[in-house]
Amino acid sequence: MPSFKIYPNPASDFFFVEVEDESNLTFQYQLTDINGNLIKSGYFNKNQNKFDLSQLSNSSYFLVILNRENGIKKSFQIQKAQ
């Protein structure tokens, strides 16, 4: 089972998601605002992934990471602050 490292948090212009696992799984992600509105979505499978927050206002956001094949679903709260 992979684990995820999210940093920095709080973030200013960007944050990283690091996959701590040697497998080559592909993950789907969804970034939503505090009201559940979808901001960004897509896929990643690299060990380190950079997410840009520079165009978003200072607030809390939620990152959901999914891998349907393995039943993985992880949620993280990201705080954007200047």
PyMOL Python script that loads the backbone (N, CA, C, O; Angstrom):
from pymol import cmd

cmd.read_pdbstr("""\
ATOM      1  N   MET A   1       0.852  -1.182   0.000  1.00  0.00           N
ATOM      2  CA  MET A   1       0.000   0.000   0.000  1.00  0.00           C
ATOM      3  C   MET A   1       0.893   1.239   0.000  1.00  0.00           C
ATOM      4  O   MET A   1       1.716   1.407   0.900  1.00  0.00           O
ATOM      5  N   PRO A   2       0.740   2.101  -0.991  1.00  0.00           N
ATOM      6  CA  PRO A   2       1.572   3.308  -1.033  1.00  0.00           C
ATOM      7  C   PRO A   2       1.170   4.302   0.045  1.00  0.00           C
ATOM      8  O   PRO A   2       0.025   4.328   0.496  1.00  0.00           O
ATOM      9  N   SER A   3       2.129   5.113   0.445  1.00  0.00           N
ATOM     10  CA  SER A   3       1.813   6.231   1.323  1.00  0.00           C
ATOM     11  C   SER A   3       2.172   7.512   0.589  1.00  0.00           C
ATOM     12  O   SER A   3       2.963   7.498  -0.354  1.00  0.00           O
ATOM     13  N   PHE A   4       1.591   8.609   1.025  1.00  0.00           N
ATOM     14  CA  PHE A   4       1.752   9.885   0.342  1.00  0.00           C
ATOM     15  C   PHE A   4       2.275  10.918   1.321  1.00  0.00           C
ATOM     16  O   PHE A   4       1.850  10.980   2.474  1.00  0.00           O
ATOM     17  N   LYS A   5       3.195  11.717   0.843  1.00  0.00           N
ATOM     18  CA  LYS A   5       3.743  12.815   1.626  1.00  0.00           C
ATOM     19  C   LYS A   5       3.339  14.100   0.906  1.00  0.00           C
ATOM     20  O   LYS A   5       3.632  14.267  -0.278  1.00  0.00           O
ATOM     21  N   ILE A   6       2.664  15.012   1.622  1.00  0.00           N
ATOM     22  CA  ILE A   6       2.185  16.271   1.065  1.00  0.00           C
ATOM     23  C   ILE A   6       2.962  17.396   1.736  1.00  0.00           C
ATOM     24  O   ILE A   6       2.938  17.517   2.961  1.00  0.00           O
ATOM     25  N   TYR A   7       3.645  18.213   0.957  1.00  0.00           N
ATOM     26  CA  TYR A   7       4.422  19.317   1.537  1.00  0.00           C
ATOM     27  C   TYR A   7       4.670  20.403   0.505  1.00  0.00           C
ATOM     28  O   TYR A   7       4.626  20.107  -0.690  1.00  0.00           O
ATOM     29  N   PRO A   8       4.926  21.625   0.894  1.00  0.00           N
ATOM     30  CA  PRO A   8       4.701  22.169   2.243  1.00  0.00           C
ATOM     31  C   PRO A   8       3.204  22.357   2.469  1.00  0.00           C
ATOM     32  O   PRO A   8       2.440  22.515   1.517  1.00  0.00           O
ATOM     33  N   ASN A   9       2.805  22.338   3.693  1.00  0.00           N
ATOM     34  CA  ASN A   9       1.410  22.549   4.046  1.00  0.00           C
ATOM     35  C   ASN A   9       1.367  23.238   5.401  1.00  0.00           C
ATOM     36  O   ASN A   9       1.642  22.598   6.416  1.00  0.00           O
ATOM     37  N   PRO A  10       1.031  24.519   5.448  1.00  0.00           N
ATOM     38  CA  PRO A  10       0.423  25.326   4.403  1.00  0.00           C
ATOM     39  C   PRO A  10       1.383  25.630   3.258  1.00  0.00           C
ATOM     40  O   PRO A  10       2.604  25.630   3.420  1.00  0.00           O
ATOM     41  N   ALA A  11       0.786  25.888   2.095  1.00  0.00           N
ATOM     42  CA  ALA A  11       1.546  26.163   0.881  1.00  0.00           C
ATOM     43  C   ALA A  11       1.244  27.578   0.412  1.00  0.00           C
ATOM     44  O   ALA A  11       0.192  28.134   0.728  1.00  0.00           O
ATOM     45  N   SER A  12       2.179  28.163  -0.349  1.00  0.00           N
ATOM     46  CA  SER A  12       1.913  29.497  -0.901  1.00  0.00           C
ATOM     47  C   SER A  12       1.549  29.400  -2.377  1.00  0.00           C
ATOM     48  O   SER A  12       0.397  29.649  -2.733  1.00  0.00           O
ATOM     49  N   ASP A  13       2.489  29.050  -3.242  1.00  0.00           N
ATOM     50  CA  ASP A  13       2.215  28.984  -4.674  1.00  0.00           C
ATOM     51  C   ASP A  13       2.107  27.563  -5.211  1.00  0.00           C
ATOM     52  O   ASP A  13       1.517  27.353  -6.271  1.00  0.00           O
ATOM     53  N   PHE A  14       2.657  26.594  -4.510  1.00  0.00           N
ATOM     54  CA  PHE A  14       2.619  25.210  -4.974  1.00  0.00           C
ATOM     55  C   PHE A  14       2.818  24.266  -3.801  1.00  0.00           C
ATOM     56  O   PHE A  14       3.277  24.668  -2.732  1.00  0.00           O
ATOM     57  N   PHE A  15       2.465  22.998  -4.017  1.00  0.00           N
ATOM     58  CA  PHE A  15       2.781  21.937  -3.061  1.00  0.00           C
ATOM     59  C   PHE A  15       3.153  20.692  -3.851  1.00  0.00           C
ATOM     60  O   PHE A  15       2.846  20.579  -5.037  1.00  0.00           O
ATOM     61  N   PHE A  16       3.812  19.770  -3.184  1.00  0.00           N
ATOM     62  CA  PHE A  16       4.246  18.524  -3.792  1.00  0.00           C
ATOM     63  C   PHE A  16       3.501  17.349  -3.171  1.00  0.00           C
ATOM     64  O   PHE A  16       3.164  17.361  -1.987  1.00  0.00           O
ATOM     65  N   VAL A  17       3.253  16.341  -3.992  1.00  0.00           N
ATOM     66  CA  VAL A  17       2.763  15.052  -3.519  1.00  0.00           C
ATOM     67  C   VAL A  17       3.830  14.037  -3.873  1.00  0.00           C
ATOM     68  O   VAL A  17       4.175  13.863  -5.042  1.00  0.00           O
ATOM     69  N   GLU A  18       4.346  13.371  -2.862  1.00  0.00           N
ATOM     70  CA  GLU A  18       5.367  12.359  -3.059  1.00  0.00           C
ATOM     71  C   GLU A  18       4.748  10.990  -2.789  1.00  0.00           C
ATOM     72  O   GLU A  18       4.158  10.768  -1.731  1.00  0.00           O
ATOM     73  N   VAL A  19       4.884  10.079  -3.744  1.00  0.00           N
ATOM     74  CA  VAL A  19       4.382   8.723  -3.592  1.00  0.00           C
ATOM     75  C   VAL A  19       5.519   7.883  -3.027  1.00  0.00           C
ATOM     76  O   VAL A  19       6.575   7.755  -3.647  1.00  0.00           O
ATOM     77  N   GLU A  20       5.299   7.314  -1.853  1.00  0.00           N
ATOM     78  CA  GLU A  20       6.323   6.500  -1.213  1.00  0.00           C
ATOM     79  C   GLU A  20       5.981   5.031  -1.431  1.00  0.00           C
ATOM     80  O   GLU A  20       5.455   4.349  -0.552  1.00  0.00           O
ATOM     81  N   ASP A  21       6.303   4.572  -2.643  1.00  0.00           N
ATOM     82  CA  ASP A  21       6.014   3.200  -3.033  1.00  0.00           C
ATOM     83  C   ASP A  21       6.817   2.902  -4.298  1.00  0.00           C
ATOM     84  O   ASP A  21       7.016   3.786  -5.130  1.00  0.00           O
ATOM     85  N   GLU A  22       7.264   1.700  -4.439  1.00  0.00           N
ATOM     86  CA  GLU A  22       8.073   1.337  -5.601  1.00  0.00           C
ATOM     87  C   GLU A  22       7.247   0.846  -6.788  1.00  0.00           C
ATOM     88  O   GLU A  22       7.784   0.666  -7.881  1.00  0.00           O
ATOM     89  N   SER A  23       5.952   0.630  -6.584  1.00  0.00           N
ATOM     90  CA  SER A  23       5.135   0.134  -7.694  1.00  0.00           C
ATOM     91  C   SER A  23       4.892   1.257  -8.699  1.00  0.00           C
ATOM     92  O   SER A  23       5.133   2.428  -8.407  1.00  0.00           O
ATOM     93  N   ASN A  24       4.422   0.895  -9.859  1.00  0.00           N
ATOM     94  CA  ASN A  24       4.174   1.859 -10.931  1.00  0.00           C
ATOM     95  C   ASN A  24       2.684   2.120 -11.085  1.00  0.00           C
ATOM     96  O   ASN A  24       2.166   2.083 -12.201  1.00  0.00           O
ATOM     97  N   LEU A  25       1.993   2.379  -9.995  1.00  0.00           N
ATOM     98  CA  LEU A  25       0.563   2.620 -10.054  1.00  0.00           C
ATOM     99  C   LEU A  25       0.276   4.004 -10.621  1.00  0.00           C
ATOM    100  O   LEU A  25       1.071   4.932 -10.468  1.00  0.00           O
ATOM    101  N   THR A  26      -0.868   4.125 -11.273  1.00  0.00           N
ATOM    102  CA  THR A  26      -1.345   5.419 -11.727  1.00  0.00           C
ATOM    103  C   THR A  26      -2.460   5.859 -10.784  1.00  0.00           C
ATOM    104  O   THR A  26      -3.364   5.086 -10.469  1.00  0.00           O
ATOM    105  N   PHE A  27      -2.382   7.097 -10.345  1.00  0.00           N
ATOM    106  CA  PHE A  27      -3.363   7.645  -9.413  1.00  0.00           C
ATOM    107  C   PHE A  27      -4.148   8.759 -10.075  1.00  0.00           C
ATOM    108  O   PHE A  27      -3.607   9.554 -10.845  1.00  0.00           O
ATOM    109  N   GLN A  28      -5.420   8.802  -9.766  1.00  0.00           N
ATOM    110  CA  GLN A  28      -6.264   9.913 -10.180  1.00  0.00           C
ATOM    111  C   GLN A  28      -6.308  10.882  -9.004  1.00  0.00           C
ATOM    112  O   GLN A  28      -6.309  10.459  -7.848  1.00  0.00           O
ATOM    113  N   TYR A  29      -6.344  12.180  -9.297  1.00  0.00           N
ATOM    114  CA  TYR A  29      -6.495  13.152  -8.216  1.00  0.00           C
ATOM    115  C   TYR A  29      -7.618  14.119  -8.537  1.00  0.00           C
ATOM    116  O   TYR A  29      -7.950  14.361  -9.698  1.00  0.00           O
ATOM    117  N   GLN A  30      -8.195  14.667  -7.469  1.00  0.00           N
ATOM    118  CA  GLN A  30      -9.194  15.716  -7.574  1.00  0.00           C
ATOM    119  C   GLN A  30      -8.885  16.740  -6.497  1.00  0.00           C
ATOM    120  O   GLN A  30      -8.778  16.404  -5.318  1.00  0.00           O
ATOM    121  N   LEU A  31      -8.740  17.993  -6.910  1.00  0.00           N
ATOM    122  CA  LEU A  31      -8.529  19.095  -5.981  1.00  0.00           C
ATOM    123  C   LEU A  31      -9.815  19.905  -5.955  1.00  0.00           C
ATOM    124  O   LEU A  31     -10.256  20.413  -6.987  1.00  0.00           O
ATOM    125  N   THR A  32     -10.422  20.027  -4.768  1.00  0.00           N
ATOM    126  CA  THR A  32     -11.672  20.757  -4.629  1.00  0.00           C
ATOM    127  C   THR A  32     -11.513  21.875  -3.615  1.00  0.00           C
ATOM    128  O   THR A  32     -10.622  21.845  -2.766  1.00  0.00           O
ATOM    129  N   ASP A  33     -12.400  22.870  -3.719  1.00  0.00           N
ATOM    130  CA  ASP A  33     -12.395  23.925  -2.718  1.00  0.00           C
ATOM    131  C   ASP A  33     -13.220  23.476  -1.513  1.00  0.00           C
ATOM    132  O   ASP A  33     -13.727  22.355  -1.477  1.00  0.00           O
ATOM    133  N   ILE A  34     -13.345  24.356  -0.539  1.00  0.00           N
ATOM    134  CA  ILE A  34     -14.021  24.025   0.714  1.00  0.00           C
ATOM    135  C   ILE A  34     -15.507  23.686   0.508  1.00  0.00           C
ATOM    136  O   ILE A  34     -16.116  23.002   1.330  1.00  0.00           O
ATOM    137  N   ASN A  35     -16.081  24.179  -0.607  1.00  0.00           N
ATOM    138  CA  ASN A  35     -17.491  23.914  -0.916  1.00  0.00           C
ATOM    139  C   ASN A  35     -17.688  22.682  -1.789  1.00  0.00           C
ATOM    140  O   ASN A  35     -18.820  22.360  -2.152  1.00  0.00           O
ATOM    141  N   GLY A  36     -16.607  21.989  -2.132  1.00  0.00           N
ATOM    142  CA  GLY A  36     -16.701  20.785  -2.947  1.00  0.00           C
ATOM    143  C   GLY A  36     -16.638  21.039  -4.444  1.00  0.00           C
ATOM    144  O   GLY A  36     -16.806  20.109  -5.233  1.00  0.00           O
ATOM    145  N   ASN A  37     -16.397  22.285  -4.852  1.00  0.00           N
ATOM    146  CA  ASN A  37     -16.276  22.592  -6.284  1.00  0.00           C
ATOM    147  C   ASN A  37     -14.939  22.090  -6.809  1.00  0.00           C
ATOM    148  O   ASN A  37     -13.895  22.331  -6.203  1.00  0.00           O
ATOM    149  N   LEU A  38     -14.977  21.396  -7.931  1.00  0.00           N
ATOM    150  CA  LEU A  38     -13.770  20.840  -8.528  1.00  0.00           C
ATOM    151  C   LEU A  38     -12.896  21.958  -9.091  1.00  0.00           C
ATOM    152  O   LEU A  38     -13.358  22.769  -9.893  1.00  0.00           O
ATOM    153  N   ILE A  39     -11.628  21.997  -8.665  1.00  0.00           N
ATOM    154  CA  ILE A  39     -10.665  22.995  -9.134  1.00  0.00           C
ATOM    155  C   ILE A  39      -9.796  22.389 -10.239  1.00  0.00           C
ATOM    156  O   ILE A  39      -9.635  22.979 -11.308  1.00  0.00           O
ATOM    157  N   LYS A  40      -9.243  21.215  -9.971  1.00  0.00           N
ATOM    158  CA  LYS A  40      -8.368  20.515 -10.920  1.00  0.00           C
ATOM    159  C   LYS A  40      -8.562  19.027 -10.743  1.00  0.00           C
ATOM    160  O   LYS A  40      -8.936  18.554  -9.669  1.00  0.00           O
ATOM    161  N   SER A  41      -8.302  18.289 -11.819  1.00  0.00           N
ATOM    162  CA  SER A  41      -8.291  16.831 -11.725  1.00  0.00           C
ATOM    163  C   SER A  41      -7.342  16.308 -12.783  1.00  0.00           C
ATOM    164  O   SER A  41      -7.012  17.005 -13.742  1.00  0.00           O
ATOM    165  N   GLY A  42      -6.915  15.093 -12.601  1.00  0.00           N
ATOM    166  CA  GLY A  42      -6.014  14.487 -13.566  1.00  0.00           C
ATOM    167  C   GLY A  42      -5.421  13.204 -13.020  1.00  0.00           C
ATOM    168  O   GLY A  42      -5.982  12.567 -12.129  1.00  0.00           O
ATOM    169  N   TYR A  43      -4.272  12.838 -13.576  1.00  0.00           N
ATOM    170  CA  TYR A  43      -3.604  11.589 -13.211  1.00  0.00           C
ATOM    171  C   TYR A  43      -2.122  11.842 -12.981  1.00  0.00           C
ATOM    172  O   TYR A  43      -1.539  12.761 -13.556  1.00  0.00           O
ATOM    173  N   PHE A  44      -1.523  11.017 -12.137  1.00  0.00           N
ATOM    174  CA  PHE A  44      -0.072  11.042 -11.965  1.00  0.00           C
ATOM    175  C   PHE A  44       0.409   9.656 -11.570  1.00  0.00           C
ATOM    176  O   PHE A  44      -0.357   8.850 -11.041  1.00  0.00           O
ATOM    177  N   ASN A  45       1.680   9.385 -11.829  1.00  0.00           N
ATOM    178  CA  ASN A  45       2.271   8.115 -11.408  1.00  0.00           C
ATOM    179  C   ASN A  45       3.734   8.262 -11.033  1.00  0.00           C
ATOM    180  O   ASN A  45       4.408   7.272 -10.751  1.00  0.00           O
ATOM    181  N   LYS A  46       4.227   9.488 -11.027  1.00  0.00           N
ATOM    182  CA  LYS A  46       5.631   9.708 -10.675  1.00  0.00           C
ATOM    183  C   LYS A  46       5.788   9.744  -9.163  1.00  0.00           C
ATOM    184  O   LYS A  46       4.808   9.832  -8.423  1.00  0.00           O
ATOM    185  N   ASN A  47       7.040   9.675  -8.716  1.00  0.00           N
ATOM    186  CA  ASN A  47       7.309   9.727  -7.285  1.00  0.00           C
ATOM    187  C   ASN A  47       7.051  11.105  -6.695  1.00  0.00           C
ATOM    188  O   ASN A  47       6.595  11.205  -5.556  1.00  0.00           O
ATOM    189  N   GLN A  48       7.333  12.179  -7.447  1.00  0.00           N
ATOM    190  CA  GLN A  48       7.125  13.528  -6.933  1.00  0.00           C
ATOM    191  C   GLN A  48       6.313  14.327  -7.949  1.00  0.00           C
ATOM    192  O   GLN A  48       6.652  14.368  -9.131  1.00  0.00           O
ATOM    193  N   ASN A  49       5.248  14.955  -7.484  1.00  0.00           N
ATOM    194  CA  ASN A  49       4.328  15.676  -8.348  1.00  0.00           C
ATOM    195  C   ASN A  49       4.099  17.070  -7.791  1.00  0.00           C
ATOM    196  O   ASN A  49       3.854  17.236  -6.596  1.00  0.00           O
ATOM    197  N   LYS A  50       4.179  18.070  -8.656  1.00  0.00           N
ATOM    198  CA  LYS A  50       4.048  19.467  -8.242  1.00  0.00           C
ATOM    199  C   LYS A  50       2.664  19.982  -8.640  1.00  0.00           C
ATOM    200  O   LYS A  50       2.247  19.825  -9.787  1.00  0.00           O
ATOM    201  N   PHE A  51       1.959  20.591  -7.696  1.00  0.00           N
ATOM    202  CA  PHE A  51       0.634  21.152  -7.921  1.00  0.00           C
ATOM    203  C   PHE A  51       0.707  22.664  -7.735  1.00  0.00           C
ATOM    204  O   PHE A  51       1.195  23.152  -6.715  1.00  0.00           O
ATOM    205  N   ASP A  52       0.221  23.391  -8.724  1.00  0.00           N
ATOM    206  CA  ASP A  52       0.276  24.846  -8.730  1.00  0.00           C
ATOM    207  C   ASP A  52      -0.975  25.432  -8.079  1.00  0.00           C
ATOM    208  O   ASP A  52      -2.098  25.149  -8.497  1.00  0.00           O
ATOM    209  N   LEU A  53      -0.764  26.253  -7.050  1.00  0.00           N
ATOM    210  CA  LEU A  53      -1.866  26.933  -6.370  1.00  0.00           C
ATOM    211  C   LEU A  53      -1.831  28.437  -6.598  1.00  0.00           C
ATOM    212  O   LEU A  53      -2.653  29.158  -6.034  1.00  0.00           O
ATOM    213  N   SER A  54      -0.908  28.923  -7.403  1.00  0.00           N
ATOM    214  CA  SER A  54      -0.641  30.364  -7.501  1.00  0.00           C
ATOM    215  C   SER A  54      -1.860  31.173  -7.949  1.00  0.00           C
ATOM    216  O   SER A  54      -1.970  32.346  -7.593  1.00  0.00           O
ATOM    217  N   GLN A  55      -2.766  30.588  -8.708  1.00  0.00           N
ATOM    218  CA  GLN A  55      -3.942  31.318  -9.193  1.00  0.00           C
ATOM    219  C   GLN A  55      -5.145  31.193  -8.260  1.00  0.00           C
ATOM    220  O   GLN A  55      -6.213  31.730  -8.555  1.00  0.00           O
ATOM    221  N   LEU A  56      -4.985  30.491  -7.140  1.00  0.00           N
ATOM    222  CA  LEU A  56      -6.098  30.274  -6.215  1.00  0.00           C
ATOM    223  C   LEU A  56      -6.018  31.231  -5.033  1.00  0.00           C
ATOM    224  O   LEU A  56      -4.934  31.685  -4.666  1.00  0.00           O
ATOM    225  N   SER A  57      -7.158  31.534  -4.444  1.00  0.00           N
ATOM    226  CA  SER A  57      -7.185  32.427  -3.289  1.00  0.00           C
ATOM    227  C   SER A  57      -6.773  31.673  -2.022  1.00  0.00           C
ATOM    228  O   SER A  57      -6.795  30.443  -1.980  1.00  0.00           O
ATOM    229  N   ASN A  58      -6.401  32.429  -1.003  1.00  0.00           N
ATOM    230  CA  ASN A  58      -6.016  31.837   0.274  1.00  0.00           C
ATOM    231  C   ASN A  58      -7.241  31.184   0.908  1.00  0.00           C
ATOM    232  O   ASN A  58      -8.230  31.850   1.212  1.00  0.00           O
ATOM    233  N   SER A  59      -7.157  29.883   1.098  1.00  0.00           N
ATOM    234  CA  SER A  59      -8.287  29.128   1.637  1.00  0.00           C
ATOM    235  C   SER A  59      -7.830  27.699   1.904  1.00  0.00           C
ATOM    236  O   SER A  59      -6.656  27.372   1.730  1.00  0.00           O
ATOM    237  N   SER A  60      -8.755  26.860   2.324  1.00  0.00           N
ATOM    238  CA  SER A  60      -8.498  25.423   2.462  1.00  0.00           C
ATOM    239  C   SER A  60      -8.990  24.716   1.214  1.00  0.00           C
ATOM    240  O   SER A  60     -10.017  25.081   0.642  1.00  0.00           O
ATOM    241  N   TYR A  61      -8.253  23.711   0.802  1.00  0.00           N
ATOM    242  CA  TYR A  61      -8.601  22.891  -0.353  1.00  0.00           C
ATOM    243  C   TYR A  61      -8.465  21.425   0.051  1.00  0.00           C
ATOM    244  O   TYR A  61      -7.774  21.096   1.016  1.00  0.00           O
ATOM    245  N   PHE A  62      -9.126  20.559  -0.690  1.00  0.00           N
ATOM    246  CA  PHE A  62      -9.065  19.134  -0.408  1.00  0.00           C
ATOM    247  C   PHE A  62      -8.523  18.403  -1.624  1.00  0.00           C
ATOM    248  O   PHE A  62      -8.980  18.607  -2.749  1.00  0.00           O
ATOM    249  N   LEU A  63      -7.540  17.549  -1.376  1.00  0.00           N
ATOM    250  CA  LEU A  63      -6.950  16.721  -2.411  1.00  0.00           C
ATOM    251  C   LEU A  63      -7.357  15.285  -2.141  1.00  0.00           C
ATOM    252  O   LEU A  63      -7.070  14.740  -1.076  1.00  0.00           O
ATOM    253  N   VAL A  64      -8.030  14.671  -3.113  1.00  0.00           N
ATOM    254  CA  VAL A  64      -8.415  13.265  -3.014  1.00  0.00           C
ATOM    255  C   VAL A  64      -7.592  12.502  -4.041  1.00  0.00           C
ATOM    256  O   VAL A  64      -7.556  12.867  -5.216  1.00  0.00           O
ATOM    257  N   ILE A  65      -6.933  11.439  -3.593  1.00  0.00           N
ATOM    258  CA  ILE A  65      -6.111  10.596  -4.453  1.00  0.00           C
ATOM    259  C   ILE A  65      -6.772   9.223  -4.518  1.00  0.00           C
ATOM    260  O   ILE A  65      -7.097   8.628  -3.491  1.00  0.00           O
ATOM    261  N   LEU A  66      -6.967   8.730  -5.743  1.00  0.00           N
ATOM    262  CA  LEU A  66      -7.672   7.470  -5.958  1.00  0.00           C
ATOM    263  C   LEU A  66      -6.860   6.523  -6.834  1.00  0.00           C
ATOM    264  O   LEU A  66      -6.141   6.951  -7.737  1.00  0.00           O
ATOM    265  N   ASN A  67      -6.988   5.241  -6.552  1.00  0.00           N
ATOM    266  CA  ASN A  67      -6.572   4.192  -7.479  1.00  0.00           C
ATOM    267  C   ASN A  67      -7.640   3.119  -7.387  1.00  0.00           C
ATOM    268  O   ASN A  67      -7.652   2.316  -6.454  1.00  0.00           O
ATOM    269  N   ARG A  68      -8.534   3.113  -8.359  1.00  0.00           N
ATOM    270  CA  ARG A  68      -9.699   2.217  -8.306  1.00  0.00           C
ATOM    271  C   ARG A  68      -9.313   0.740  -8.376  1.00  0.00           C
ATOM    272  O   ARG A  68      -9.989  -0.105  -7.790  1.00  0.00           O
ATOM    273  N   GLU A  69      -8.240   0.429  -9.082  1.00  0.00           N
ATOM    274  CA  GLU A  69      -7.826  -0.974  -9.214  1.00  0.00           C
ATOM    275  C   GLU A  69      -7.477  -1.582  -7.866  1.00  0.00           C
ATOM    276  O   GLU A  69      -7.784  -2.746  -7.610  1.00  0.00           O
ATOM    277  N   ASN A  70      -6.842  -0.806  -7.009  1.00  0.00           N
ATOM    278  CA  ASN A  70      -6.411  -1.307  -5.698  1.00  0.00           C
ATOM    279  C   ASN A  70      -7.294  -0.824  -4.557  1.00  0.00           C
ATOM    280  O   ASN A  70      -7.021  -1.131  -3.397  1.00  0.00           O
ATOM    281  N   GLY A  71      -8.348  -0.071  -4.866  1.00  0.00           N
ATOM    282  CA  GLY A  71      -9.252   0.412  -3.828  1.00  0.00           C
ATOM    283  C   GLY A  71      -8.639   1.470  -2.930  1.00  0.00           C
ATOM    284  O   GLY A  71      -9.047   1.613  -1.777  1.00  0.00           O
ATOM    285  N   ILE A  72      -7.668   2.214  -3.437  1.00  0.00           N
ATOM    286  CA  ILE A  72      -6.998   3.238  -2.640  1.00  0.00           C
ATOM    287  C   ILE A  72      -7.777   4.545  -2.763  1.00  0.00           C
ATOM    288  O   ILE A  72      -8.106   4.985  -3.865  1.00  0.00           O
ATOM    289  N   LYS A  73      -8.064   5.156  -1.619  1.00  0.00           N
ATOM    290  CA  LYS A  73      -8.661   6.486  -1.607  1.00  0.00           C
ATOM    291  C   LYS A  73      -8.121   7.213  -0.385  1.00  0.00           C
ATOM    292  O   LYS A  73      -8.349   6.799   0.752  1.00  0.00           O
ATOM    293  N   LYS A  74      -7.407   8.291  -0.632  1.00  0.00           N
ATOM    294  CA  LYS A  74      -6.815   9.090   0.445  1.00  0.00           C
ATOM    295  C   LYS A  74      -7.255  10.526   0.266  1.00  0.00           C
ATOM    296  O   LYS A  74      -7.330  11.016  -0.861  1.00  0.00           O
ATOM    297  N   SER A  75      -7.545  11.205   1.361  1.00  0.00           N
ATOM    298  CA  SER A  75      -7.932  12.610   1.329  1.00  0.00           C
ATOM    299  C   SER A  75      -6.979  13.426   2.201  1.00  0.00           C
ATOM    300  O   SER A  75      -6.557  12.987   3.271  1.00  0.00           O
ATOM    301  N   PHE A  76      -6.655  14.613   1.718  1.00  0.00           N
ATOM    302  CA  PHE A  76      -5.757  15.512   2.428  1.00  0.00           C
ATOM    303  C   PHE A  76      -6.304  16.915   2.363  1.00  0.00           C
ATOM    304  O   PHE A  76      -6.844  17.331   1.337  1.00  0.00           O
ATOM    305  N   GLN A  77      -6.169  17.654   3.461  1.00  0.00           N
ATOM    306  CA  GLN A  77      -6.538  19.067   3.461  1.00  0.00           C
ATOM    307  C   GLN A  77      -5.271  19.878   3.216  1.00  0.00           C
ATOM    308  O   GLN A  77      -4.255  19.683   3.884  1.00  0.00           O
ATOM    309  N   ILE A  78      -5.345  20.794   2.247  1.00  0.00           N
ATOM    310  CA  ILE A  78      -4.239  21.666   1.893  1.00  0.00           C
ATOM    311  C   ILE A  78      -4.647  23.086   2.244  1.00  0.00           C
ATOM    312  O   ILE A  78      -5.729  23.535   1.864  1.00  0.00           O
ATOM    313  N   GLN A  79      -3.804  23.785   2.955  1.00  0.00           N
ATOM    314  CA  GLN A  79      -4.066  25.188   3.291  1.00  0.00           C
ATOM    315  C   GLN A  79      -3.229  26.073   2.400  1.00  0.00           C
ATOM    316  O   GLN A  79      -2.005  25.944   2.371  1.00  0.00           O
ATOM    317  N   LYS A  80      -3.875  26.980   1.663  1.00  0.00           N
ATOM    318  CA  LYS A  80      -3.143  27.954   0.858  1.00  0.00           C
ATOM    319  C   LYS A  80      -3.070  29.245   1.639  1.00  0.00           C
ATOM    320  O   LYS A  80      -4.090  29.799   2.047  1.00  0.00           O
ATOM    321  N   ALA A  81      -1.849  29.720   1.844  1.00  0.00           N
ATOM    322  CA  ALA A  81      -1.616  30.971   2.579  1.00  0.00           C
ATOM    323  C   ALA A  81      -0.427  31.664   1.956  1.00  0.00           C
ATOM    324  O   ALA A  81       0.488  31.007   1.460  1.00  0.00           O
ATOM    325  N   GLN A  82      -0.430  32.974   1.975  1.00  0.00           N
ATOM    326  CA  GLN A  82       0.710  33.720   1.409  1.00  0.00           C
ATOM    327  C   GLN A  82       1.832  33.835   2.408  1.00  0.00           C
ATOM    328  O   GLN A  82       2.868  34.428   2.107  1.00  0.00           O
TER     329      GLN A  82
END
""", "prot")
cmd.dss("prot")
cmd.show_as("cartoon", "prot")
cmd.util.cbc("prot")
cmd.orient("prot")
